[in-house]
C-alpha cells in the first residue's frame, strides 16, 4: 500500500504550512505529496490529475479537510466514488474522523460510514445553496413591493435630450455631435438614445394596434 497526500490552496500567495504540518505523523514520502495552487471549483487541476494516475487499489489518499479536496460537494461525491469504488483506494480526511474509508477494528466497513457522512455533507451544502438563492429571490421580491429600484441608479439625461434624439433619428445630427452637444460620452449617449428610440417605436406600434389609450 502506498500513502499519498493531496494539498491545495487557491493561489500561490497562500501557504500550505498548516496542511504539511498535519501530515507529519503519517511519514508520507515527499514524492507522494501532490500540491495544487488553484481554486477548488472543479477537479481540472494538474497535480490532482497526476495523483489519480498514480493511485492503485489499496492505496491511501490523505487530505487535511474536505474543502481541500474541492468546494463543490456534487463534484466531491463523484470523485469520492471514483477513488473508493472504481480505483478501490482509501481516503482519510484528517479534520473529520468519520471520513475515513479504511476498515475499522470492529469490522465495520469504513467506506460505508464515510459515504453516509459525505452524503449528509453534500445534502446540507446543497440545501444551504438553495436556501441562499431562495432568500435572495425573496429579498428582491420584497424590495420591489416596497418600490425600491434594484441595480445601478439610472443616469439622468440633460435637458434637450429628447429633441437631440429626434434630430439624430431624422438624420439631421450624428451620434458623435449629439453626444458632444449634451456633454456626454459617445457610448453613454448612444445607449440611452437607442433605448429612447426603441421605447418610442414600441409606444407608437402599441397605439397603432389599439393597445394603448391615446392621451
TAWOLIN-V596961 format. One line per field, one symbol per residue. phi: phi as a letter, one per 40 degrees, with the letter a starting at -180 (. if undefined). psi: psi as a letter, one per 40 degrees, with the letter a starting at -180 (. if undefined). burial: 1 if it has 9 or more other C-alpha atoms within 8 Angstrom, else 0. Layout:
# TAWOLIN-V596961
phi: ???
psi: ???
burial: ???
This chain:
# TAWOLIN-V596961
phi: .bbbbbbabcbcccbbdccccccdccfcddcbbbbbbacccabcbccccccccccbdgcbbbbcaccccaccccccdccdcccccccgbbbbbccbdccaccccccgcccdcccccccccdcccccccccccccccccccccccccgcccgccccccccgdcccccccccgcacdcccccccgbcdcccccccccccccccccccccccgcbccc
psi: hihiihihidieeiieddddddedeefhideehhhhgiifdafghdddddddddhiheihhhidideddidhdddddddddddddddfiihhhdegdegheihideehhddddddddddddddddddddddddddddddddddddeehhiaihihhiihedddddddddeeehidddddddefiidddddddddddddddddddddddeeeiii.
burial: 00111111110000010011011000010001111111010110101110100010011111111101111110111000111100111111110000111110000011101110111011001100000000000001001100000000000000001001101100001010011100010100110010011000001001100000000
